[in-house]
Amino acid sequence: MRFQVVSDPRARSAAYRGLTRAAARGRTATIGALVAAACGLVVTACGSQSSPDAASSAPAATSPGSPSPASIEACVTSQLKISIIDTGALAGQAGGYLRFTNDSRTLCRMSSWPAVIGLTATGKATRLRSLQSTMFGAWHYTSPAPVVTLRPGDSAYAVVAADDHPAGGNTHCPAPYVRIRVSPPGDSGNVTISARLPGAGSYLPSCTSADGSPTAGTSAITTLPSLPH
């Protein structure tokens, strides 16, 4: 490279400005080259930019293969384990919580009232009422009935309870239910389990109201957090 000595101060100033602009252009070109190289290494960091608001307004991705709620079948007896838990006596009623556990490998859903038949030791069968509220479990029906989706291993619940004192002119209650036959909502299958209530020290009472109608009944399907436990 050849250098030219410039004696005129104005010429030296012009030459200096020219060199400065050339250096600036050189730095810009170098930075551009580095950015291009970085973009070549990390493609995702150099794509088109958008504002955070625009990004947050984009639809959320749906996992491939995720079933829609409408495609989940109702739980049937064959895929459920049914038991009675949290038994006891409270406010003139004795009962417990029917627990429906999904024992299968697929999702299923439950809603509305299960069908429950009370069986005495002599085999007398009585269908339990579909209650609108219970003192035991402090449950109250609100419309519409909730739909509980059960993953494998999850459980849904229903209160089963009856008055435990005679009413009207009765001095005692009929023989208690020693077993109950339970069907999940909408399914004709059933299982029969013991109606023993360890927490109450008795079986499920079959006491009647003052007009002679059975008081035993069940709540609609619900979740455990919605019940005292």
C-alpha positions as CSV (number, residue, x, y, z in Angstrom):
1,M,0.0,0.0,0.0
2,R,1.3,3.5,-0.9
3,F,0.8,6.5,1.3
4,Q,0.7,10.1,0.0
5,V,1.8,12.9,2.2
6,V,-0.6,15.8,2.2
7,S,0.7,19.2,3.3
8,D,-2.5,21.3,2.9
9,P,-4.5,21.2,6.2
10,R,-7.9,21.4,4.3
11,A,-6.8,18.5,2.1
12,R,-5.6,16.5,5.1
13,S,-9.1,17.1,6.8
14,A,-10.9,15.9,3.7
15,A,-8.7,12.9,3.4
16,Y,-9.2,12.1,7.1
17,R,-13.0,12.3,6.7
18,G,-12.8,10.0,3.7
19,L,-10.7,7.5,5.7
20,T,-13.2,7.7,8.6
21,R,-16.2,7.0,6.3
22,A,-14.3,4.0,4.8
23,A,-13.5,2.7,8.2
24,A,-17.2,3.0,9.2
25,R,-18.3,1.2,6.1
26,G,-15.8,-1.5,6.9
27,R,-17.1,-1.9,10.4
28,T,-20.7,-2.1,9.2
29,A,-19.8,-4.7,6.6
30,T,-17.9,-6.7,9.3
31,I,-20.9,-6.5,11.7
32,G,-23.3,-7.5,8.9
33,A,-21.0,-10.5,8.1
34,L,-21.0,-11.6,11.8
35,V,-24.8,-11.3,12.1
36,A,-25.2,-13.3,8.9
37,A,-22.9,-15.9,10.3
38,A,-24.8,-16.0,13.6
39,C,-28.0,-16.4,11.8
40,G,-26.6,-19.2,9.8
41,L,-25.7,-21.0,13.1
42,V,-28.9,-20.2,15.0
43,V,-31.8,-20.0,12.5
44,T,-34.6,-19.7,15.1
45,A,-33.1,-16.6,16.7
46,C,-33.0,-14.7,13.4
47,G,-36.4,-15.3,11.9
48,S,-38.9,-12.6,11.3
49,Q,-39.6,-10.6,14.5
50,S,-43.2,-9.9,15.8
51,S,-44.4,-8.0,18.8
52,P,-45.2,-9.9,22.1
53,D,-48.9,-8.9,21.7
54,A,-49.0,-10.5,18.3
55,A,-47.4,-13.7,19.6
56,S,-49.7,-14.0,22.5
57,S,-52.8,-13.6,20.3
58,A,-51.9,-16.7,18.2
59,P,-54.0,-19.8,18.7
60,A,-52.6,-22.3,21.1
61,A,-51.4,-25.5,19.6
62,T,-53.5,-28.7,20.1
63,S,-51.6,-31.8,20.9
64,P,-52.1,-34.4,18.1
65,G,-54.3,-37.2,19.1
66,S,-55.9,-35.4,22.1
67,P,-59.5,-36.6,22.4
68,S,-62.2,-33.9,22.3
69,P,-64.7,-34.0,25.3
70,A,-67.5,-35.1,23.0
71,S,-65.5,-38.2,21.9
72,I,-65.0,-39.5,25.5
73,E,-67.3,-42.4,26.2
74,A,-69.3,-42.7,29.4
75,C,-67.8,-44.9,32.1
76,V,-69.2,-48.4,32.2
77,T,-69.2,-50.9,35.1
78,S,-66.5,-53.1,33.6
79,Q,-63.9,-50.4,33.7
80,L,-64.7,-49.2,37.2
81,K,-63.8,-50.2,40.8
82,I,-66.7,-49.3,43.0
83,S,-66.4,-49.0,46.8
84,I,-67.8,-47.0,49.8
85,I,-65.6,-44.7,51.8
86,D,-65.7,-42.0,54.5
87,T,-68.6,-43.6,56.3
88,G,-70.3,-42.1,59.3
89,A,-73.4,-40.5,60.9
90,L,-74.2,-36.8,61.0
91,A,-77.3,-34.6,61.6
92,G,-79.8,-37.5,61.6
93,Q,-78.3,-39.4,58.6
94,A,-75.9,-42.2,58.2
95,G,-74.0,-42.9,55.0
96,G,-70.8,-42.7,53.0
97,Y,-69.3,-41.8,49.7
98,L,-69.6,-44.2,46.7
99,R,-66.2,-44.1,45.0
100,F,-66.0,-44.9,41.2
101,T,-62.4,-45.4,40.2
102,N,-61.4,-45.7,36.5
103,D,-59.5,-49.0,36.5
104,S,-59.0,-49.0,32.7
105,R,-56.4,-47.5,30.4
106,T,-58.7,-45.1,28.7
107,L,-60.5,-41.9,29.6
108,C,-64.2,-42.0,30.5
109,R,-66.8,-39.6,31.8
110,M,-69.5,-39.7,34.4
111,S,-72.5,-37.4,35.0
112,S,-75.9,-37.6,36.7
113,W,-77.1,-40.1,39.3
114,P,-75.9,-43.6,39.7
115,A,-78.6,-46.4,40.1
116,V,-78.4,-47.9,43.5
117,I,-80.5,-50.8,44.9
118,G,-80.6,-51.5,48.6
119,L,-80.7,-55.2,49.6
120,T,-81.8,-56.4,53.0
121,A,-80.6,-59.7,54.6
122,T,-83.7,-61.4,53.4
123,G,-83.2,-60.2,49.8
124,K,-85.8,-57.4,49.7
125,A,-84.7,-54.9,47.1
126,T,-85.5,-51.2,47.2
127,R,-84.3,-48.6,44.7
128,L,-82.7,-45.6,46.4
129,R,-84.0,-42.2,45.6
130,S,-82.1,-39.6,43.5
131,L,-81.6,-36.9,46.1
132,Q,-81.5,-33.2,45.5
133,S,-79.6,-32.6,48.7
134,T,-78.2,-34.5,51.7
135,M,-77.3,-33.5,55.3
136,F,-74.5,-36.1,55.1
137,G,-71.8,-34.7,52.9
138,A,-73.6,-31.3,52.8
139,W,-74.3,-31.9,49.1
140,H,-76.8,-29.8,47.1
141,Y,-77.7,-30.3,43.4
142,T,-77.1,-27.5,41.1
143,S,-78.1,-27.6,37.4
144,P,-76.7,-28.8,35.1
145,A,-75.2,-31.9,36.7
146,P,-71.4,-31.7,36.3
147,V,-69.5,-33.9,33.9
148,V,-66.5,-35.6,35.6
149,T,-63.8,-36.8,33.2
150,L,-61.8,-39.7,34.7
151,R,-58.3,-40.4,33.5
152,P,-56.9,-43.9,34.4
153,G,-56.7,-44.0,38.2
154,D,-59.0,-41.0,38.8
155,S,-62.2,-41.3,40.9
156,A,-65.7,-39.7,41.0
157,Y,-68.0,-39.8,43.9
158,A,-71.6,-39.9,45.0
159,V,-73.1,-39.6,48.5
160,V,-75.2,-42.5,49.6
161,A,-77.2,-41.8,52.8
162,A,-80.4,-42.4,54.8
163,D,-82.1,-41.2,57.9
164,D,-81.0,-43.2,60.9
165,H,-84.0,-42.5,63.2
166,P,-87.7,-43.6,62.9
167,A,-90.1,-40.9,61.9
168,G,-93.8,-40.2,62.5
169,G,-95.4,-42.9,64.8
170,N,-92.7,-45.5,64.0
171,T,-90.7,-46.7,67.0
172,H,-88.0,-48.4,64.9
173,C,-86.7,-48.6,61.4
174,P,-87.1,-51.6,59.1
175,A,-84.1,-54.0,58.7
176,P,-81.1,-52.2,57.2
177,Y,-79.6,-52.7,53.8
178,V,-76.7,-55.1,54.2
179,R,-75.6,-54.8,50.5
180,I,-76.1,-52.3,47.7
181,R,-76.2,-53.0,44.0
182,V,-74.6,-50.1,42.1
183,S,-74.7,-49.1,38.4
184,P,-72.8,-46.1,37.1
185,P,-75.1,-43.5,35.3
186,G,-76.5,-44.8,32.0
187,D,-75.0,-48.3,32.3
188,S,-77.1,-51.5,32.8
189,G,-74.1,-53.3,34.4
190,N,-73.8,-53.4,38.2
191,V,-71.7,-54.6,41.1
192,T,-72.9,-55.6,44.5
193,I,-70.9,-54.4,47.5
194,S,-71.3,-54.4,51.3
195,A,-73.5,-51.6,52.8
196,R,-71.6,-51.7,56.0
197,L,-70.8,-48.2,57.4
198,P,-67.8,-48.7,59.7
199,G,-67.8,-45.0,60.7
200,A,-71.4,-45.2,61.8
201,G,-71.2,-48.7,63.4
202,S,-74.1,-49.9,61.4
203,Y,-75.3,-50.9,57.9
204,L,-77.1,-48.4,55.6
205,P,-80.4,-47.7,57.4
206,S,-83.7,-48.3,55.6
207,C,-85.6,-45.9,57.8
208,T,-88.7,-44.4,56.2
209,S,-90.2,-40.9,56.4
210,A,-93.4,-40.0,58.2
211,D,-95.4,-40.9,55.1
212,G,-93.7,-44.3,54.9
213,S,-91.4,-43.6,51.9
214,P,-87.8,-44.8,52.0
215,T,-85.3,-42.1,53.0
216,A,-82.2,-43.7,51.5
217,G,-80.8,-42.1,48.4
218,T,-77.8,-41.0,46.4
219,S,-76.4,-37.7,45.2
220,A,-75.4,-37.0,41.6
221,I,-71.8,-37.7,40.6
222,T,-69.4,-35.1,41.9
223,T,-65.8,-34.7,42.8
224,L,-64.2,-35.3,46.2
225,P,-63.1,-31.7,46.7
226,S,-66.8,-30.7,46.6
227,L,-67.5,-32.9,49.6
228,P,-66.2,-32.8,53.2
229,H,-63.5,-35.3,53.7
